[in-house]
C-alpha cells in the first residue's frame, strides 16, 4: 500500500478516506473490533433510542458538514436537555442546595468576554499547538494563575464542564485555551453546536467500516506486533520501507508493506514502544507526555428517578469543582431506566476500581436522601455500558513547552517515513482533529 494507518479513531478514519479520495492506496489498522475511538453510542433494544457516551458534539463548520455528508449523515443543533438538577458533595453523599461558588449570568458573560479577548491573541491555536517562539509566558502559567490574572473566575465552572479534565486548574493555561477554542466559544454564544440528527455519532464509523470492508481497506482486531520503518533491500531503502506485522483475531500473522505510515494512536511511550522502532528523538518527546483518566458509562437500575441529573460539587474545593478521583455527575438519558455517569481521575485507575466507586457513590447519595429513600435491599446497579477514554488530554509541563516541545513534536512529521495525527497533535476534539489531519494530507501525498 501507499500508506498504512495505525489507529482507527477520529484521526485515522478521517485520514483513510481523505487519502482514498486522492487516489492513494491505504490500509487502516485498529486494535478494537470497531472504528471510532472515543465515539461510542448505546443502542437501546427496547425503545430503539440512542445515547452517545463519548463524543457527543461537533463544531458547526463547513469541513464537519462536508465529512459527515460524505456518509449521508445530517447534523442538527445540539443543546442540553432541560432537566431538574440536584447537587451533592459526592465524597460524603450529603445534598447541598447548589454550588457555593455560583456566579450569575452577567458575571459569567463578562468573564467569557475577557476570555475571548485573551484567546484572540493566539489565532494559530485553532490549527494546532502553534504556540510561537518564544512561547508567551501567559501560556505557561497554571490555569489557576491565569484565571486569577485576568479575573476569569466566574467562567471556571463552564470551562471545566466543557473539558471534563481532572486537575484542569493545575495544567498550563495553554491547554484551556486550546480546548475552549474560538469555534466552541462562538458555538456556545450562538447555540450553533451540532451533533448528528439521530444523536447517534457512531453511525459515522459504522458507515465508514462498511465501506472500508468492501474495499479491503480496514483490518479490525489488529494486534500490532512490530513496525519497522526503514527496511532495506540490496543495501538501499526499499520502495516500500515500512513493514508492519499484525496478528489477527484468528491468531494468524500478517505482514504488510507500505511506503509511509501514519500513526494515529496516542503517542505515550508505554503505548507504542512495545511495537514501534522508536527513535531517540521520539522517545525523548513521548516519555514527557502525561495524561488524566476519563471514564463514562450507563447504568440500569441506578435508583435515580427519570428526569433528574445529580451533579457533584465540592463544598471546600476551588470553584466548587468535583473532587477527584470521583464521579462528576449522574444524568438522565431520556431512555427509561438508563442513567449515565462521567468519572475523572488524575491518576490511572482500573475498571474495577471505577465501577466500585460509582456503586459506592450511588449508595451514599441514596443513603443521604439525595434521591429515593435508602433501601438496604436495593438491587445492585447494572453497568450496561462502560468505557475508559484514557489516556485523556495528553499534556506536558510548562518548562517543556517553553523549550519548544510542540515545535519538536511537529518536527517529527515525515521523518523515517512516518506521519502523526490525533488528539496529541491536534487537540482533544474531533472537529479540530479532522481539520488538522486534512491539512497534513498534502504533505503525506507529496512524500509518496
Secondary structure per residue as TSV (DSSP state, phi and psi in degrees):
chain	resnum	aa	ss	phi	psi
A	1	X	-	360.0	159.6
A	2	X	-	-69.6	-46.6
A	3	X	E	-135.0	133.0
A	4	X	E	-105.6	135.1
A	5	X	E	-117.2	129.8
A	6	X	E	-109.8	115.9
A	7	X	-	111.8	110.3
A	8	X	-	-102.3	38.0
A	9	X	S	-87.3	-149.1
A	10	X	H	-60.3	-48.7
A	11	X	H	-70.3	-48.2
A	12	X	H	-64.0	-40.9
A	13	X	H	-67.1	-44.9
A	14	X	H	-60.2	-46.5
A	15	X	H	-60.8	-37.6
A	16	X	H	-59.3	-49.2
A	17	X	H	-71.4	-34.0
A	18	X	H	-63.7	-44.1
A	19	X	H	-69.9	-38.3
A	20	X	H	-61.2	-35.8
A	21	X	T	-70.2	-13.2
A	22	X	T	-105.6	23.9
A	23	X	T	58.3	39.6
A	24	X	-	-110.8	135.8
A	25	X	-	-82.2	133.2
A	26	X	E	-138.0	146.9
A	27	X	E	-130.8	132.2
A	28	X	E	-110.6	126.8
A	29	X	E	-108.0	131.4
A	30	X	-	-135.9	130.1
A	31	X	S	-73.4	-24.7
A	32	X	S	-86.5	177.0
A	33	X	S	-86.2	2.4
A	34	X	S	-145.8	155.4
A	35	X	S	-89.0	163.6
A	36	X	-	124.7	-19.8
A	37	X	T	56.1	-119.5
A	38	X	T	-73.4	-6.0
A	39	X	-	-86.7	108.6
A	40	X	-	-137.7	139.5
A	41	X	E	-133.7	136.0
A	42	X	E	-90.2	132.8
A	43	X	E	-113.2	114.3
A	44	X	-	-82.1	120.9
A	45	X	T	-73.7	-20.5
A	46	X	T	-82.5	-51.0
A	47	X	T	-96.1	-18.4
A	48	X	-	80.3	2.8
A	49	X	-	-76.6	161.0
A	50	X	E	-126.9	159.0
A	51	X	E	-151.5	124.1
A	52	X	E	-84.2	119.9
A	53	X	S	-100.0	-3.0
A	54	X	S	-117.4	-117.7
A	55	X	-	-63.7	122.3
A	56	X	-	-125.2	-4.2
A	57	X	-	-148.5	161.0
A	58	X	E	-134.6	165.4
A	59	X	E	-79.1	145.8
A	60	X	-	-83.4	75.4
A	61	X	-	-127.0	153.9
A	62	X	H	-55.4	-42.2
A	63	X	H	-67.8	-27.3
A	64	X	H	-71.0	-48.1
A	65	X	H	-60.2	-42.3
A	66	X	H	-63.4	-44.0
A	67	X	H	-64.6	-47.3
A	68	X	H	-71.3	-32.3
A	69	X	H	-64.1	-28.1
A	70	X	T	-55.1	-27.8
A	71	X	T	-108.7	14.1
A	72	X	T	74.1	22.7
A	73	X	-	-101.3	135.4
A	74	X	-	-102.0	151.9
A	75	X	E	-109.1	152.1
A	76	X	E	-137.4	154.9
A	77	X	E	-60.9	139.1
A	78	X	-	-105.4	139.5
A	79	X	-	-149.3	147.8
A	80	X	-	-67.4	146.5
A	81	X	-	-66.1	140.0
A	82	X	-	-87.9	98.4
A	83	X	-	-125.1	163.8
A	84	X	E	-67.7	133.2
A	85	X	E	-117.4	129.3
A	86	X	E	-110.1	158.1
A	87	X	E	-128.6	146.5
A	88	X	E	-158.2	154.8
A	89	X	E	-86.5	108.9
A	90	X	T	-68.6	-13.5
A	91	X	T	-65.7	-34.8
A	92	X	T	-112.0	-22.6
A	93	X	T	84.1	4.9
A	94	X	E	-78.2	128.4
A	95	X	E	-69.1	147.7
A	96	X	E	-133.0	153.6
A	97	X	S	-62.6	-28.6
A	98	X	S	167.5	-179.6
A	99	X	-	-60.0	138.9
A	100	X	S	-69.9	-28.2
A	101	X	S	-96.6	104.7
A	102	X	-	-138.9	77.0
A	103	X	-	-65.3	152.9
A	104	X	-	-84.6	173.1
A	105	X	H	-63.2	-33.9
A	106	X	H	-64.2	-43.9
A	107	X	H	-65.5	-40.7
A	108	X	H	-64.3	-45.0
A	109	X	H	-60.7	-41.5
A	110	X	H	-65.4	-40.9
A	111	X	H	-65.2	-39.7
A	112	X	H	-65.2	-33.9
A	113	X	H	-63.6	-42.6
A	114	X	H	-66.9	-37.3
A	115	X	H	-62.4	-46.3
A	116	X	H	-59.6	-37.3
A	117	X	H	-64.4	-39.1
A	118	X	H	-70.9	-43.1
A	119	X	H	-59.5	-34.6
A	120	X	T	-63.2	-17.3
A	121	X	T	-71.7	-16.3
A	122	X	-	-127.0	63.7
A	123	X	G	-62.4	-26.7
A	124	X	G	-76.0	-12.5
A	125	X	G	-63.4	-22.1
A	126	X	G	-65.4	-19.9
A	127	X	G	-104.1	-9.0
A	128	X	S	155.1	-163.6
A	129	X	S	-86.7	57.2
A	130	X	-	-94.2	92.7
A	131	X	-	-98.7	-7.5
A	132	X	T	85.4	169.8
A	133	X	T	-145.7	113.6
A	134	X	T	-72.1	156.9
A	135	X	T	-74.7	128.5
A	136	X	-	-56.3	135.0
A	137	X	H	-61.3	-30.6
A	138	X	H	-57.9	-36.0
A	139	X	H	-69.0	-18.8
A	140	X	H	-95.1	-12.7
A	141	X	S	-63.0	152.2
A	142	X	B	-65.8	153.6
A	143	X	H	-55.6	-37.1
A	144	X	H	-59.2	-47.1
A	145	X	H	-68.7	-39.4
A	146	X	H	-66.7	-41.1
A	147	X	H	-60.4	-41.7
A	148	X	H	-64.8	-43.5
A	149	X	H	-61.1	-38.6
A	150	X	T	-109.8	15.2
A	151	X	T	51.9	58.1
A	152	X	-	-108.0	16.7
A	153	X	G	-51.4	-44.4
A	154	X	G	-62.6	-22.6
A	155	X	G	-94.9	-5.5
A	156	X	H	-58.7	-46.7
A	157	X	H	-57.6	-35.7
A	158	X	H	-69.8	-43.0
A	159	X	H	-53.7	-49.2
A	160	X	H	-65.3	-39.5
A	161	X	H	-64.8	-25.5
A	162	X	T	-92.2	-1.3
A	163	X	T	-116.0	-37.4
A	164	X	-	56.4	31.3
A	165	X	-	-96.1	116.7
A	166	X	T	-64.4	132.7
A	167	X	T	74.8	22.5
A	168	X	G	-53.8	-40.6
A	169	X	G	-64.7	-21.8
A	170	X	G	-96.1	-5.9
A	171	X	S	-80.1	155.0
A	172	X	B	-55.3	144.8
A	173	X	H	-58.8	-23.2
A	174	X	H	-48.6	-41.3
A	175	X	H	-70.9	-36.0
A	176	X	H	-64.4	-46.2
A	177	X	H	-64.3	-32.1
A	178	X	H	-73.7	-42.1
A	179	X	H	-80.7	-35.3
A	180	X	S	-94.9	76.5
A	181	X	-	-78.2	169.5
A	182	X	H	-57.6	-37.5
A	183	X	H	-65.2	-42.9
A	184	X	H	-69.2	-40.0
A	185	X	H	-62.2	-43.7
A	186	X	H	-64.7	-40.3
A	187	X	H	-63.9	-38.8
A	188	X	H	-63.5	-40.3
A	189	X	H	-72.6	-37.1
A	190	X	H	-96.2	-12.3
A	191	X	T	79.2	9.5
A	192	X	-	-98.6	65.0
A	193	X	E	-108.9	135.7
A	194	X	E	-121.1	161.1
A	195	X	E	-144.2	174.7
A	196	X	E	-68.1	148.5
A	197	X	T	-56.5	-36.1
A	198	X	T	-85.9	-1.6
A	199	X	S	53.8	47.2
A	200	X	-	-139.9	79.6
A	201	X	T	-68.9	-19.6
A	202	X	H	-69.3	-17.6
A	203	X	H	-59.6	-32.0
A	204	X	H	-55.3	-48.0
A	205	X	H	-79.1	-27.2
A	206	X	H	-65.8	-43.6
A	207	X	H	-67.7	-38.2
A	208	X	H	-63.0	-44.1
A	209	X	H	-61.3	-46.0
A	210	X	H	-57.4	-44.4
A	211	X	H	-69.3	-41.3
A	212	X	H	-68.4	-34.6
A	213	X	H	-63.2	-39.5
A	214	X	H	-60.6	-35.4
A	215	X	H	-92.9	0.4
A	216	X	T	66.9	32.3
A	217	X	-	-104.7	7.4
A	218	X	E	-136.7	143.0
A	219	X	E	-129.1	101.1
A	220	X	-	-87.2	166.5
A	221	X	S	53.2	38.8
A	222	X	-	-90.0	110.7
A	223	X	E	-91.9	98.5
A	224	X	E	-76.9	121.8
A	225	X	E	-98.1	-35.5
A	226	X	E	-158.0	137.7
A	227	X	E	-127.2	119.6
A	228	X	E	-109.0	139.2
A	229	X	S	-119.0	4.7
A	230	X	-	-143.9	50.1
A	231	X	-	-63.9	134.8
A	232	X	E	-111.6	149.7
A	233	X	E	-133.3	127.4
A	234	X	T	55.0	37.7
A	235	X	T	79.6	1.3
A	236	X	E	-123.1	157.7
A	237	X	E	-60.2	128.9
A	238	X	-	-67.1	158.7
A	239	X	T	-62.1	-34.4
A	240	X	T	-118.4	81.0
A	241	X	-	-79.5	-10.1
A	242	X	E	-92.1	126.1
A	243	X	E	-124.1	121.8
A	244	X	E	-118.9	123.4
A	245	X	E	-104.1	126.7
A	246	X	E	-130.4	144.7
A	247	X	E	-112.3	124.9
A	248	X	-	-85.6	-179.0
A	249	X	T	-60.4	-29.2
A	250	X	T	-83.5	0.3
A	251	X	S	86.9	-1.8
A	252	X	-	-83.0	140.3
A	253	X	E	-91.2	135.9
A	254	X	E	-127.8	141.1
A	255	X	E	-119.2	130.4
A	256	X	E	-122.5	137.8
A	257	X	E	-110.5	144.9
A	258	X	E	-147.2	161.1
A	259	X	S	-76.4	-39.1
A	260	X	E	-138.3	159.1
A	261	X	E	-126.7	136.6
A	262	X	E	-112.0	119.2
A	263	X	E	-99.3	117.1
A	264	X	-	-119.9	31.5
A	265	X	S	-105.5	152.9
A	266	X	-	-56.5	122.6
A	267	X	-	-85.7	44.2
A	268	X	-	-76.8	137.4
A	269	X	H	-55.1	-43.4
A	270	X	H	-66.2	-20.3
A	271	X	H	-80.3	-27.1
A	272	X	H	-120.2	-19.4
A	273	X	T	-70.2	-15.1
A	274	X	T	-72.7	-23.3
A	275	X	T	-126.7	-16.3
A	276	X	B	-102.2	138.2
A	277	X	-	-77.6	76.7
A	278	X	-	-66.6	135.0
A	279	X	-	-84.4	169.5
A	280	X	H	-61.8	-43.4
A	281	X	H	-63.0	-44.0
A	282	X	H	-62.6	-43.9
A	283	X	H	-61.4	-44.2
A	284	X	H	-62.0	-33.9
A	285	X	H	-79.3	-51.0
A	286	X	H	-69.4	-27.1
A	287	X	T	-70.8	-15.3
A	288	X	T	-83.3	-16.9
A	289	X	-	-68.5	131.4
A	290	X	E	-112.0	164.7
A	291	X	E	-151.3	170.0
A	292	X	E	-117.8	171.2
A	293	X	E	-99.4	143.7
A	294	X	E	-145.0	123.2
A	295	X	E	-125.5	142.1
A	296	X	E	-135.7	163.0
A	297	X	E	-179.5	-179.5
A	298	X	E	-130.4	142.3
A	299	X	E	-119.2	143.6
A	300	X	E	-108.9	141.9
A	301	X	S	64.9	44.1
A	302	X	-	-74.0	-23.2
A	303	X	-	91.6	-11.8
A	304	X	-	-77.9	125.9
A	305	X	-	-61.6	154.7
A	306	X	T	-62.3	148.7
A	307	X	T	81.6	13.6
A	308	X	E	-127.3	133.5
A	309	X	E	-106.9	143.9
A	310	X	E	-123.2	117.0
A	311	X	E	-102.7	142.7
A	312	X	E	-88.0	120.8
A	313	X	-	-125.6	135.4
A	314	X	-	-84.8	126.5
A	315	X	S	-69.3	-25.7
A	316	X	S	-128.0	20.6
A	317	X	S	-100.2	154.3
A	318	X	G	-56.7	131.0
A	319	X	G	59.8	18.6
A	320	X	G	60.7	24.2
A	321	X	-	-69.7	152.0
A	322	X	-	-60.6	139.3
A	323	X	-	-73.0	143.0
A	324	X	S	-122.7	151.5
A	325	X	S	-72.1	148.5
A	326	X	E	171.9	170.7
A	327	X	E	-73.5	131.9
A	328	X	E	-78.2	-42.4
A	329	X	E	-168.3	153.8
A	330	X	E	-109.5	136.5
A	331	X	E	-134.2	149.6
A	332	X	E	-74.9	142.0
A	333	X	-	-108.9	-3.7
A	334	X	S	71.2	3.7
A	335	X	S	-104.0	120.3
A	336	X	T	-51.9	126.9
A	337	X	T	81.6	0.9
A	338	X	E	-114.0	126.0
A	339	X	E	-119.2	137.7
A	340	X	E	-94.0	158.4
A	341	X	E	-142.6	151.7
A	342	X	E	-127.4	138.9
A	343	X	E	-139.8	137.6
A	344	X	E	-132.9	154.2
A	345	X	E	-155.5	145.7
A	346	X	S	-75.7	-36.3
A	347	X	S	-100.5	166.4
A	348	X	-	-78.3	130.6
A	349	X	-	-124.5	150.2
A	350	X	-	-79.1	160.9
A	351	X	H	-58.0	-41.8
A	352	X	H	-61.0	-42.7
A	353	X	H	-65.0	-44.1
A	354	X	H	-64.2	-48.0
A	355	X	H	-61.8	-40.2
A	356	X	H	-62.6	-41.1
A	357	X	H	-69.1	-36.8
A	358	X	H	-60.6	-45.8
A	359	X	H	-64.4	-41.9
A	360	X	H	-64.0	-40.3
A	361	X	H	-63.3	-44.3
A	362	X	H	-58.6	-41.6
A	363	X	H	-62.4	-42.7
A	364	X	H	-62.7	-44.5
A	365	X	H	-64.5	-40.8
A	366	X	H	-67.2	-42.9
A	367	X	H	-63.4	-32.9
A	368	X	T	-93.2	8.8
A	369	X	T	76.3	18.3
A	370	X	S	-64.9	-34.7
A	371	X	S	-139.9	-165.5
A	372	X	S	-20.3	137.6
A	373	X	-	-50.1	140.3
A	374	X	-	-59.2	129.7
A	375	X	-	-122.4	109.0
A	376	X	T	-57.7	-23.3
A	377	X	T	-96.0	13.5
A	378	X	-	-59.5	142.5
A	379	X	-	-69.9	140.6
A	380	X	-	-64.5	132.7
A	381	X	-	-58.4	145.6
A	382	X	E	-106.6	128.2
A	383	X	E	-83.5	103.5
A	384	X	E	-85.1	-17.5
A	385	X	E	-157.7	138.2
A	386	X	E	-144.3	138.9
A	387	X	E	-143.7	133.2
A	388	X	E	-101.6	110.8
A	389	X	-	-90.1	13.9
A	390	X	-	-80.9	152.5
A	391	X	S	-73.9	132.5
A	392	X	E	-114.6	136.7
A	393	X	E	57.3	68.3
A	394	X	E	-63.5	132.2
A	395	X	E	-149.3	165.1
A	396	X	-	-132.5	165.0
A	397	X	-	-75.0	160.8
A	398	X	H	-59.1	-38.0
A	399	X	H	-62.8	-33.9
A	400	X	H	-72.8	-38.5
A	401	X	H	-60.4	-44.0
A	402	X	H	-59.3	-36.5
A	403	X	T	-84.2	12.7
A	404	X	T	88.8	27.8
A	405	X	H	-53.2	-48.5
A	406	X	H	-73.6	-29.7
A	407	X	H	-64.0	-41.4
A	408	X	H	-66.7	-38.5
A	409	X	H	-62.7	-47.6
A	410	X	H	-68.5	-22.3
A	411	X	T	-67.2	-12.5
A	412	X	T	-75.7	-19.4
A	413	X	T	-58.3	124.6
A	414	X	T	88.8	-16.1
A	415	X	G	-73.6	141.1
A	416	X	G	51.9	40.6
A	417	X	G	61.2	30.5
A	418	X	E	-128.4	137.4
A	419	X	E	-124.0	159.5
A	420	X	E	-134.6	142.5
A	421	X	-	-153.0	177.5
A	422	X	S	120.8	-175.2
A	423	X	H	-61.0	-36.3
A	424	X	H	-65.8	-24.1
A	425	X	H	-101.4	-22.8
A	426	X	H	-123.2	-19.3
A	427	X	-	113.2	157.5
A	428	X	S	-83.5	64.5
A	429	X	-	-159.5	122.1
A	430	X	H	-58.1	-42.7
A	431	X	H	-60.5	-42.0
A	432	X	H	-69.6	-37.9
A	433	X	H	-63.0	-42.6
A	434	X	H	-64.7	-41.3
A	435	X	H	-63.4	-45.9
A	436	X	H	-63.8	-44.9
A	437	X	H	-63.7	-42.2
A	438	X	H	-62.1	-37.7
A	439	X	H	-66.0	-24.6
A	440	X	H	-82.4	-24.2
A	441	X	H	-59.1	-42.1
A	442	X	H	-57.5	-36.4
A	443	X	H	-66.9	-39.3
A	444	X	H	-64.9	-49.2
A	445	X	H	-61.6	-41.7
A	446	X	H	-62.4	-29.8
A	447	X	H	-78.1	-13.0
A	448	X	-	-72.9	360.0
